[in-house]
Amino acid sequence: MNKKLSIITINYNNLEGLQRTIESVLNQTWKEFEYIVIDGGSTDGSAAYIESQSENIDYWVTEQDNGIYNAMNKGILKATGEYLLFLNSGDCFFSQTVLQENYNLIVNNDLIYFDLQVIGTTETFIKKYPDELLFSYFINDTLPHPATFIKASLFDKIGLYDESLKIVSDWKFFIESICKFNCSYLRIDETLSTFYLDGLSSDPQNKVLIFEEKQNFLKSDFQAFIQDRDELFELKTIISNLRKSRKIKILVKFGILNKF
């Protein structure tokens, strides 16, 4: 009988983060899930550690891959759960009981997402996500893959992660799911996972690549939306400047112009 949930961890030469992730998964009080670990042929002891935990892992492999999304796609193709969760190397669950407390909410919707604890070098905070997902939201943000349950059938409908993208393929998958395929979603007002700001997408040196990959995709698939966005942004800027204008404030004060 297939499990309700498949948890997938990908790793490459991040033994310390991998240990944190695997321990977090195995320490969950609710254990009715399938666990898959995809390693990219690490040389730092990760492979030996995975093998030492093999009795607790349903499927694992350590072999060279073609990047993050190639590894994630390998995990998808091996998963048998109704829902998939990517808890990649370094990420961990917020508590040992978080799955037990929330697994019964993982039903019906294509995407079910929670809030995320973020740990950086100088601060720790809970990142909140909106109840309603709009195209404008995805221009500047995305959903947290360590805290988003994805219905496995959604990958049959939309396709696997785009391996031609180096950093934003999960963002592309989410914006297509919501804005192109109109998939169902639900936000749960609880914190599910912890994310450390030490990964590829968090590296300041990758900001240019992230911007370029996003812009290229948006221009190819959502050009009309982008034009509307730019026009709206220009209008908002004009209105904002008018509101700050001293002359406009005087006209409003004396009732010559209505406040806007």
Backbone bond lengths (Angstrom), bond angles and torsions (degrees), N, CA, C in turn:
res aa  C-N    CA-C-N  psi(-1)  N-CA   C-N-CA  omega(-1)  CA-C   N-CA-C  phi
1 M - - - 1.469 - - 1.529 109.81 -
2 N 1.317 117.10 128.90 1.450 120.79 -178.78 1.515 111.60 -66.86
3 K 1.323 115.37 146.81 1.453 121.14 177.72 1.526 109.68 -76.95
4 K 1.309 115.28 157.77 1.464 119.90 177.29 1.517 110.65 -70.41
5 L 1.330 116.56 -33.45 1.455 121.23 -172.06 1.524 111.49 -132.17
6 S 1.340 115.28 136.78 1.465 121.86 170.04 1.521 107.59 -113.73
7 I 1.329 116.39 124.02 1.461 121.67 174.49 1.517 107.48 -100.99
8 I 1.329 116.05 128.10 1.462 121.27 -176.17 1.525 109.49 -118.94
9 T 1.323 116.09 129.30 1.464 122.14 176.66 1.523 108.54 -120.41
10 I 1.337 116.45 126.84 1.463 119.57 172.12 1.526 108.24 -109.75
11 N 1.317 115.29 151.02 1.471 119.89 -174.68 1.515 110.39 -153.04
12 Y 1.339 114.15 147.34 1.460 119.70 169.24 1.529 108.81 -151.89
13 N 1.321 115.65 112.52 1.467 122.93 177.58 1.535 113.07 50.01
14 N 1.313 115.81 47.74 1.466 121.24 177.40 1.527 108.63 -137.66
15 L 1.323 115.38 62.51 1.458 120.81 -173.78 1.517 111.94 -58.06
16 E 1.324 117.77 -46.12 1.466 120.04 -178.34 1.529 111.16 -60.81
17 G 1.331 116.16 -45.99 1.462 119.44 178.42 1.511 111.91 -65.74
18 L 1.320 117.24 -39.16 1.460 122.09 179.56 1.519 110.95 -61.64
19 Q 1.321 117.52 -43.51 1.461 121.12 179.06 1.529 110.45 -61.15
20 R 1.325 116.10 -42.12 1.469 120.56 178.54 1.528 110.88 -61.49
21 T 1.330 116.06 -42.19 1.461 120.45 -177.81 1.522 111.61 -69.03
22 I 1.322 116.95 -49.95 1.464 120.25 -177.23 1.529 110.80 -63.33
23 E 1.315 117.52 -42.77 1.463 120.25 177.76 1.528 110.90 -60.47
24 S 1.329 116.41 -39.67 1.458 120.79 179.33 1.522 111.31 -63.02
25 V 1.333 116.11 -41.09 1.461 120.35 -179.90 1.526 110.78 -68.86
26 L 1.315 116.25 -47.23 1.466 119.93 -175.83 1.523 112.92 -70.51
27 N 1.336 117.36 -20.76 1.470 121.02 179.62 1.522 113.65 -86.81
28 Q 1.326 117.59 0.96 1.458 119.54 178.81 1.530 110.59 -65.13
29 T 1.318 115.95 138.51 1.461 120.13 -179.78 1.525 111.91 -74.48
30 W 1.326 117.53 -25.94 1.472 122.56 173.40 1.511 107.18 -100.20
31 K 1.318 116.69 122.46 1.464 120.50 -169.52 1.522 113.83 -122.35
32 E 1.317 118.31 15.99 1.465 119.75 -177.57 1.530 111.02 -82.62
33 F 1.323 115.56 55.92 1.459 120.55 179.18 1.529 109.85 -133.90
34 E 1.296 114.26 163.17 1.455 122.60 174.40 1.527 107.19 -99.20
35 Y 1.336 116.60 136.52 1.463 119.20 -178.20 1.526 110.05 -118.70
36 I 1.340 114.82 127.55 1.463 122.37 -176.77 1.527 108.95 -125.42
37 V 1.325 117.02 132.16 1.466 121.74 178.51 1.528 108.55 -124.64
38 I 1.331 115.02 124.03 1.467 121.69 179.40 1.528 108.03 -115.51
39 D 1.323 115.85 113.62 1.467 121.31 179.56 1.524 109.67 -108.63
40 G 1.332 115.94 139.86 1.456 120.28 -174.54 1.515 115.10 -88.72
41 G 1.322 116.78 29.36 1.464 119.83 -179.62 1.514 112.08 82.88
42 S 1.329 116.20 43.61 1.468 121.82 -176.95 1.521 111.97 -61.63
43 T 1.331 115.02 152.03 1.472 121.16 178.81 1.520 111.87 -121.09
44 D 1.348 116.78 15.26 1.467 120.60 -175.20 1.524 113.19 -107.00
45 G 1.323 117.16 14.02 1.465 120.86 -178.30 1.510 113.04 100.35
46 S 1.326 117.68 -4.53 1.468 120.91 -179.58 1.526 111.80 -60.79
47 A 1.338 116.17 -43.26 1.462 120.14 -177.19 1.529 111.34 -61.25
48 A 1.336 116.12 -43.08 1.468 120.03 179.30 1.525 110.49 -65.03
49 Y 1.329 116.57 -38.08 1.470 119.41 179.34 1.526 110.58 -66.22
50 I 1.325 116.62 -43.57 1.463 119.92 178.74 1.532 109.98 -59.37
51 E 1.320 116.20 -44.84 1.463 119.97 -179.91 1.523 111.18 -62.53
52 S 1.328 117.06 -34.51 1.466 120.43 178.71 1.526 112.04 -67.59
53 Q 1.337 116.07 -21.48 1.463 121.80 179.46 1.528 112.30 -104.45
54 S 1.320 116.60 11.70 1.468 120.91 -170.23 1.527 113.43 -61.06
55 E 1.325 117.90 -27.28 1.462 119.92 179.12 1.523 111.89 -66.46
56 N 1.341 115.99 -21.61 1.458 120.53 -178.28 1.528 112.86 -102.90
57 I 1.330 116.39 3.18 1.462 121.63 -177.68 1.526 108.20 -117.09
58 D 1.324 117.01 128.88 1.460 120.83 -176.16 1.525 112.38 -73.57
59 Y 1.320 116.10 -35.91 1.459 119.73 176.41 1.519 108.23 -149.67
60 W 1.335 115.95 136.16 1.456 119.48 175.23 1.516 109.60 -147.95
61 V 1.323 115.14 153.96 1.449 121.32 177.34 1.517 108.10 -150.81
62 T 1.303 116.68 144.59 1.454 120.94 172.80 1.521 107.45 -128.46
63 E 1.327 115.52 108.94 1.459 122.20 -176.36 1.519 108.71 -160.14
64 Q 1.295 116.51 158.13 1.460 120.71 -179.87 1.522 110.14 -63.28
65 D 1.340 115.53 139.44 1.458 119.84 176.75 1.524 109.45 -129.06
66 N 1.323 115.79 -174.66 1.460 121.37 -177.35 1.523 112.26 -109.17
67 G 1.335 116.24 32.31 1.450 119.17 176.57 1.514 113.13 116.76
68 I 1.331 114.76 178.62 1.460 122.48 -174.57 1.521 112.20 -55.82
69 Y 1.328 116.90 -49.54 1.464 119.11 -173.03 1.516 112.55 -77.10
70 N 1.323 117.42 -25.32 1.451 119.95 171.26 1.528 109.72 -64.57
71 A 1.342 116.05 -41.64 1.465 120.69 178.25 1.527 111.04 -66.21
72 M 1.333 116.89 -42.31 1.466 119.91 179.15 1.520 110.98 -64.54
73 N 1.323 116.76 -38.27 1.468 120.04 177.68 1.523 111.72 -65.47
74 K 1.332 116.69 -36.39 1.468 119.60 174.99 1.532 110.40 -58.56
75 G 1.332 115.03 -41.95 1.456 119.38 178.90 1.516 111.98 -64.71
76 I 1.327 116.82 -41.61 1.468 121.19 179.17 1.525 110.66 -59.94
77 L 1.318 116.08 -44.12 1.466 120.30 -176.79 1.525 112.63 -67.60
78 K 1.334 117.11 -23.24 1.472 120.68 178.35 1.525 112.68 -92.08
79 A 1.315 117.13 -17.22 1.468 120.84 -174.25 1.522 111.43 -72.53
80 T 1.323 115.30 144.14 1.468 121.25 177.37 1.521 112.19 -120.70
81 G 1.330 118.06 0.26 1.452 121.12 -177.82 1.517 112.53 -74.50
82 E 1.317 115.92 159.90 1.463 121.44 176.85 1.528 110.57 -70.39
83 Y 1.340 115.34 -34.69 1.465 121.39 177.50 1.523 109.31 -124.16
84 L 1.332 115.60 148.60 1.458 121.94 179.19 1.522 109.90 -118.40
85 L 1.331 115.35 141.91 1.463 121.47 175.33 1.523 108.06 -132.37
86 F 1.335 116.25 127.59 1.464 121.13 178.42 1.520 109.72 -96.92
87 L 1.308 115.17 105.09 1.457 121.40 175.46 1.526 105.89 -111.43
88 N 1.313 114.87 87.39 1.461 120.08 -170.49 1.520 112.40 -79.01
89 S 1.308 115.87 167.34 1.453 123.03 -175.07 1.531 112.05 -50.43
90 G 1.320 115.76 121.23 1.462 122.40 -177.85 1.505 112.71 105.80
91 D 1.347 117.72 -32.07 1.457 121.24 177.32 1.532 109.29 -74.52
92 C 1.323 115.71 156.95 1.465 118.65 176.79 1.520 109.79 -152.73
93 F 1.317 116.03 164.17 1.456 120.50 177.16 1.521 110.10 -73.18
94 F 1.328 115.63 150.57 1.462 122.50 -176.02 1.526 111.44 -66.52
95 S 1.316 116.15 -31.89 1.465 120.67 177.75 1.521 108.96 -153.98
96 Q 1.318 116.48 168.57 1.465 120.65 -179.61 1.526 111.95 -73.45
97 T 1.308 117.48 -17.10 1.466 121.15 -175.38 1.528 113.03 -108.25
98 V 1.318 117.60 4.58 1.468 119.62 -171.09 1.532 112.35 -64.59
99 L 1.320 118.78 -35.45 1.464 119.82 177.21 1.526 110.96 -71.33
100 Q 1.305 116.75 -41.46 1.467 120.48 178.39 1.528 110.93 -59.60
101 E 1.328 116.04 -37.22 1.458 120.85 -177.37 1.525 113.13 -76.71
102 N 1.327 117.70 -19.26 1.465 119.23 -171.03 1.528 115.98 -129.84
103 Y 1.339 118.70 -4.80 1.462 118.89 -174.15 1.524 112.53 -61.09
104 N 1.333 116.98 -29.77 1.460 119.81 -178.60 1.522 112.61 -71.23
105 L 1.342 118.12 -11.09 1.461 122.12 177.88 1.528 111.87 -88.65
106 I 1.329 116.09 -9.16 1.461 120.75 -176.90 1.523 108.60 -86.39
107 V 1.322 115.59 77.97 1.467 121.73 -177.59 1.532 109.68 -147.00
108 N 1.308 115.10 154.26 1.468 125.04 167.96 1.526 114.85 70.63
109 N 1.326 119.23 -58.38 1.451 121.44 -171.46 1.528 112.76 -74.81
110 D 1.337 114.99 153.93 1.462 120.12 178.90 1.522 111.87 -71.26
111 L 1.321 116.34 -40.51 1.468 122.85 178.65 1.519 108.80 -125.69
112 I 1.321 116.12 130.14 1.464 121.40 176.88 1.521 106.32 -129.46
113 Y 1.320 116.48 114.18 1.459 119.54 -171.85 1.529 111.56 -123.50
114 F 1.316 113.62 148.40 1.461 123.26 -177.19 1.529 108.48 -117.61
115 D 1.326 115.52 177.33 1.459 120.19 172.80 1.523 109.14 -81.55
116 L 1.337 115.57 167.95 1.458 120.95 -171.17 1.520 110.44 -134.46
117 Q 1.319 116.62 130.11 1.460 119.92 171.07 1.533 108.12 -80.99
118 V 1.332 115.46 130.14 1.458 121.52 -179.18 1.521 108.91 -115.47
119 I 1.315 116.46 127.42 1.457 121.92 179.81 1.522 109.35 -116.26
120 G 1.319 116.15 117.15 1.456 121.91 177.57 1.513 110.68 -110.31
121 T 1.308 116.36 -169.71 1.466 120.22 -178.12 1.519 112.17 -74.87
122 T 1.338 116.83 -26.68 1.465 119.85 -175.86 1.514 114.03 -121.55
123 E 1.321 118.77 -11.48 1.460 119.95 -177.81 1.519 111.58 -152.49
124 T 1.329 113.83 157.91 1.457 122.42 174.63 1.517 108.05 -128.92
125 F 1.335 116.81 134.07 1.463 119.53 -178.18 1.524 109.70 -151.35
126 I 1.335 114.83 164.24 1.456 121.75 175.38 1.518 108.08 -99.13
127 K 1.317 116.80 119.24 1.464 120.75 177.74 1.521 108.65 -87.85
128 K 1.328 114.88 120.94 1.456 121.92 -179.81 1.526 110.07 -93.09
129 Y 1.307 116.61 146.88 1.451 121.84 179.63 1.523 110.11 -119.07
130 P 1.322 117.67 152.20 1.475 120.35 -174.47 1.521 112.55 -73.49
131 D 1.329 115.41 153.35 1.461 120.93 174.85 1.524 110.92 -72.22
132 E 1.330 116.01 -32.64 1.463 121.49 -179.25 1.529 109.02 -111.95
133 L 1.317 116.15 131.48 1.459 121.32 -178.38 1.525 109.90 -105.89
134 L 1.321 116.18 116.64 1.453 122.73 -178.87 1.526 110.02 -115.08
135 F 1.328 115.55 161.59 1.455 120.29 177.27 1.526 110.48 -57.16
136 S 1.325 116.84 -41.10 1.464 121.27 -178.78 1.527 111.27 -61.47
137 Y 1.329 117.37 -31.02 1.465 120.25 177.79 1.523 111.08 -64.46
138 F 1.330 116.11 -43.06 1.457 120.10 -175.50 1.529 113.20 -73.59
139 I 1.324 117.71 -12.78 1.462 119.53 176.33 1.531 110.13 -60.33
140 N 1.335 115.73 -39.32 1.465 119.72 -174.53 1.521 114.46 -116.00
141 D 1.329 117.50 -4.38 1.470 118.31 -174.91 1.519 109.26 -148.69
142 T 1.320 115.91 -176.81 1.457 121.36 179.30 1.513 108.89 -153.37
143 L 1.321 116.94 -176.95 1.453 121.17 174.34 1.529 108.98 -92.33
144 P 1.321 117.09 154.43 1.474 120.59 -178.03 1.525 111.27 -83.56
145 H 1.337 118.00 112.87 1.467 117.08 -178.53 1.532 112.90 -63.65
146 P 1.366 121.00 -26.88 1.473 117.58 176.84 1.528 113.33 -76.02
147 A 1.333 116.80 -5.91 1.464 119.82 -177.60 1.524 111.49 -131.14
148 T 1.327 117.11 23.14 1.467 121.24 -179.81 1.528 110.14 -126.85
149 F 1.318 115.85 120.14 1.459 121.35 174.85 1.523 108.35 -86.47
150 I 1.320 116.21 125.82 1.459 122.34 -177.48 1.524 108.76 -110.80
151 K 1.311 116.55 125.51 1.456 119.64 176.62 1.518 109.21 -64.64
152 A 1.321 116.88 128.77 1.464 121.20 -173.88 1.524 111.95 -57.63
153 S 1.326 117.03 -34.85 1.466 120.80 -178.31 1.519 112.19 -65.15
154 L 1.325 117.54 -18.23 1.457 120.71 178.93 1.530 110.92 -66.39
155 F 1.318 117.21 -32.05 1.459 120.31 177.47 1.534 111.31 -70.61
156 D 1.333 117.03 -27.61 1.466 119.82 174.29 1.525 110.23 -70.16
157 K 1.311 115.94 -34.99 1.465 121.68 -176.98 1.524 112.19 -77.76
158 I 1.339 116.50 -43.43 1.462 121.57 -172.91 1.522 111.92 -98.68
159 G 1.305 116.07 -31.80 1.463 120.95 -175.73 1.510 110.63 110.31
160 L 1.316 116.37 169.06 1.455 121.85 179.34 1.525 110.08 -74.46
161 Y 1.329 116.36 177.02 1.462 120.58 177.96 1.527 110.21 -64.43
162 D 1.317 115.23 141.09 1.464 122.34 -179.36 1.530 109.22 -72.93
163 E 1.318 116.47 108.57 1.463 120.77 -175.67 1.522 113.52 -78.02
164 S 1.326 117.43 -5.97 1.466 119.87 175.88 1.527 111.13 -77.31
165 L 1.335 116.81 -16.37 1.462 121.89 177.34 1.524 109.13 -93.90
166 K 1.321 116.24 140.81 1.459 120.59 -176.19 1.528 112.97 -90.90
167 I 1.357 117.15 -31.28 1.459 119.16 -170.54 1.531 113.76 -130.42
168 V 1.338 119.53 -30.68 1.473 119.89 -167.88 1.524 113.62 -112.07
169 S 1.317 118.60 21.46 1.458 119.57 -177.45 1.522 112.35 -66.47
170 D 1.337 118.24 -33.65 1.462 119.52 176.76 1.524 110.28 -67.92
171 W 1.349 117.56 -38.16 1.469 121.30 174.33 1.531 110.01 -60.24
172 K 1.337 117.14 -45.04 1.457 121.04 178.60 1.528 110.67 -59.19
173 F 1.323 116.44 -42.66 1.465 120.21 179.74 1.523 110.93 -61.38
174 F 1.335 117.42 -43.01 1.460 120.78 -178.31 1.527 111.96 -68.56
175 I 1.331 118.09 -42.84 1.468 119.50 -178.42 1.530 110.55 -68.56
176 E 1.323 117.02 -34.85 1.465 119.60 175.62 1.528 110.29 -67.77
177 S 1.320 116.84 -41.58 1.470 120.73 -179.54 1.523 111.12 -57.55
178 I 1.333 115.71 -46.91 1.465 120.73 -174.80 1.518 111.91 -82.30
179 C 1.327 117.61 -48.93 1.465 121.87 -168.50 1.523 114.32 -92.16
180 K 1.299 118.59 -17.15 1.461 120.77 179.49 1.524 111.67 -111.74
181 F 1.326 117.00 -42.63 1.464 120.55 -175.59 1.529 113.58 -101.58
182 N 1.340 115.73 -1.63 1.473 120.81 173.96 1.527 112.13 52.81
183 C 1.321 117.04 44.58 1.462 120.15 -178.42 1.535 110.03 -73.80
184 S 1.303 115.13 159.47 1.465 120.61 -179.40 1.528 109.57 -83.50
185 Y 1.320 116.05 150.34 1.461 119.31 -178.76 1.521 110.30 -150.98
186 L 1.329 114.59 162.54 1.462 121.65 179.82 1.510 109.35 -151.68
187 R 1.325 115.62 133.10 1.459 119.93 174.77 1.526 109.13 -99.13
188 I 1.318 116.48 134.45 1.456 122.83 174.93 1.527 107.49 -106.64
189 D 1.302 117.09 125.84 1.467 122.61 -175.84 1.526 110.98 -81.28
190 E 1.309 115.37 59.58 1.459 122.96 176.64 1.531 108.28 -142.18
191 T 1.316 116.48 158.09 1.470 120.49 177.40 1.519 108.86 -94.54
192 L 1.321 116.59 124.46 1.461 121.04 -175.23 1.524 113.01 -99.21
193 S 1.340 116.77 -43.51 1.461 120.40 -168.91 1.521 111.70 -138.24
194 T 1.326 114.09 168.37 1.468 122.16 177.30 1.519 108.88 -118.89
195 F 1.325 115.11 132.62 1.463 122.38 -177.67 1.525 108.96 -121.27
196 Y 1.315 116.69 130.69 1.458 121.51 -179.66 1.535 109.55 -99.80
197 L 1.311 115.88 132.83 1.464 121.25 -177.77 1.529 111.51 -79.25
198 D 1.308 115.04 62.23 1.463 119.17 178.43 1.516 111.85 -137.50
199 G 1.344 115.95 15.27 1.458 120.17 -177.68 1.517 112.73 -94.14
200 L 1.325 115.21 -176.33 1.458 122.08 -176.29 1.518 112.06 -60.35
201 S 1.329 117.77 -46.41 1.463 120.52 -176.22 1.516 112.32 -71.73
202 S 1.342 117.33 -17.03 1.458 121.21 -179.35 1.527 112.31 -90.08
203 D 1.307 117.68 -10.00 1.456 122.12 -178.39 1.529 109.70 -72.21
204 P 1.343 118.32 120.58 1.468 120.50 -179.66 1.521 113.41 -55.65
205 Q 1.318 117.29 -28.96 1.461 120.64 -179.70 1.527 112.31 -66.59
206 N 1.333 117.12 -17.08 1.463 120.78 -178.91 1.523 113.19 -96.27
207 K 1.330 118.11 2.53 1.466 120.95 -177.58 1.520 111.90 -60.52
208 V 1.327 117.15 -40.40 1.463 121.02 179.88 1.523 110.56 -63.53
209 L 1.346 116.82 -44.52 1.455 120.80 179.64 1.524 110.97 -64.16
210 I 1.332 117.12 -41.16 1.462 121.28 177.88 1.523 110.10 -59.24
211 F 1.331 116.55 -47.90 1.468 121.30 -179.53 1.525 110.50 -61.28
212 E 1.324 117.40 -45.56 1.458 120.97 -177.80 1.527 111.82 -64.62
213 E 1.339 116.78 -43.29 1.457 119.48 -179.80 1.525 111.11 -64.04
214 K 1.324 116.62 -41.27 1.468 120.21 179.11 1.521 111.17 -65.10
215 Q 1.325 116.36 -47.76 1.467 120.19 -177.67 1.521 111.65 -63.12
216 N 1.309 117.83 -41.80 1.459 120.79 179.50 1.523 111.29 -61.88
217 F 1.321 116.29 -41.86 1.464 119.49 179.13 1.524 111.11 -68.11
218 L 1.330 117.53 -45.77 1.465 120.83 -178.87 1.524 111.51 -61.60
219 K 1.311 116.91 -40.28 1.462 120.38 -179.83 1.525 111.89 -68.40
220 S 1.315 116.72 -30.12 1.460 119.61 -178.78 1.524 112.50 -83.71
221 D 1.337 117.95 -29.68 1.460 120.83 -173.72 1.528 114.80 -115.72
222 F 1.321 117.59 -21.04 1.466 120.91 -176.21 1.529 111.56 -134.99
223 Q 1.328 117.37 41.08 1.455 121.17 -174.41 1.531 112.28 -57.75
224 A 1.342 117.66 -45.21 1.467 120.69 -179.17 1.521 111.23 -62.66
225 F 1.324 117.11 -38.63 1.461 121.23 178.10 1.527 110.41 -63.81
226 I 1.333 115.77 -40.22 1.460 120.18 -178.83 1.523 110.60 -64.42
227 Q 1.337 117.30 -40.25 1.458 120.46 178.51 1.520 110.75 -63.02
228 D 1.331 116.54 -43.98 1.471 120.27 176.69 1.519 111.04 -61.43
229 R 1.312 116.42 -42.34 1.464 120.43 -179.81 1.516 110.93 -60.74
230 D 1.327 116.69 -44.89 1.460 120.25 -178.78 1.523 111.57 -63.82
231 E 1.344 116.78 -40.07 1.460 120.43 179.22 1.525 110.89 -66.91
232 L 1.328 116.66 -41.99 1.467 120.31 178.55 1.521 111.29 -64.60
233 F 1.322 116.27 -40.01 1.458 120.21 178.39 1.524 110.57 -62.43
234 E 1.336 116.47 -40.40 1.469 120.73 179.12 1.526 111.01 -64.75
235 L 1.344 116.22 -42.57 1.467 120.37 178.80 1.530 111.32 -65.20
236 K 1.325 117.01 -41.49 1.466 120.49 178.66 1.519 110.97 -62.97
237 T 1.324 116.43 -37.33 1.461 120.75 178.40 1.525 110.95 -65.15
238 I 1.341 115.85 -42.23 1.465 120.27 178.54 1.524 110.79 -62.65
239 I 1.333 116.52 -46.25 1.475 120.76 -179.65 1.520 110.72 -63.34
240 S 1.330 116.08 -41.63 1.462 119.90 179.34 1.523 110.99 -61.72
241 N 1.315 117.00 -42.11 1.468 120.81 179.11 1.519 111.63 -66.93
242 L 1.339 116.25 -37.71 1.466 119.80 178.29 1.532 110.87 -64.37
243 R 1.331 116.00 -40.14 1.467 119.95 179.67 1.522 111.98 -63.28
244 K 1.311 116.07 -28.17 1.460 120.55 179.99 1.525 112.25 -85.98
245 S 1.332 116.58 -11.53 1.465 120.65 -176.14 1.528 111.45 -67.08
246 R 1.326 116.50 132.89 1.470 121.93 179.17 1.526 110.68 -64.89
247 K 1.325 117.08 -39.39 1.465 120.65 -178.84 1.525 111.14 -64.97
248 I 1.339 115.74 -41.16 1.469 119.72 178.74 1.528 110.42 -64.19
249 K 1.321 116.88 -41.31 1.471 120.90 179.40 1.527 110.81 -61.36
250 I 1.328 117.53 -37.81 1.474 121.30 178.82 1.523 110.14 -67.36
251 L 1.335 117.36 -42.96 1.459 121.12 178.76 1.522 111.59 -62.51
252 V 1.326 116.85 -39.13 1.458 121.16 177.54 1.520 110.12 -67.44
253 K 1.319 116.29 -41.91 1.468 121.53 -178.59 1.517 111.72 -58.59
254 F 1.327 117.01 -40.85 1.472 121.05 -177.77 1.514 112.49 -92.08
255 G 1.315 118.31 9.30 1.452 121.87 173.58 1.508 114.51 77.15
256 I 1.315 117.11 9.07 1.453 120.38 179.75 1.535 110.97 -75.25
257 L 1.325 114.49 -29.39 1.471 121.15 179.76 1.515 108.52 -131.53
258 N 1.327 115.90 135.43 1.456 120.44 177.25 1.527 110.76 -71.98
259 K 1.313 115.82 146.19 1.459 119.97 178.15 1.521 110.18 -66.76
260 F 1.315 116.89 137.62 1.467 120.35 -179.02 1.518 109.78 -133.97
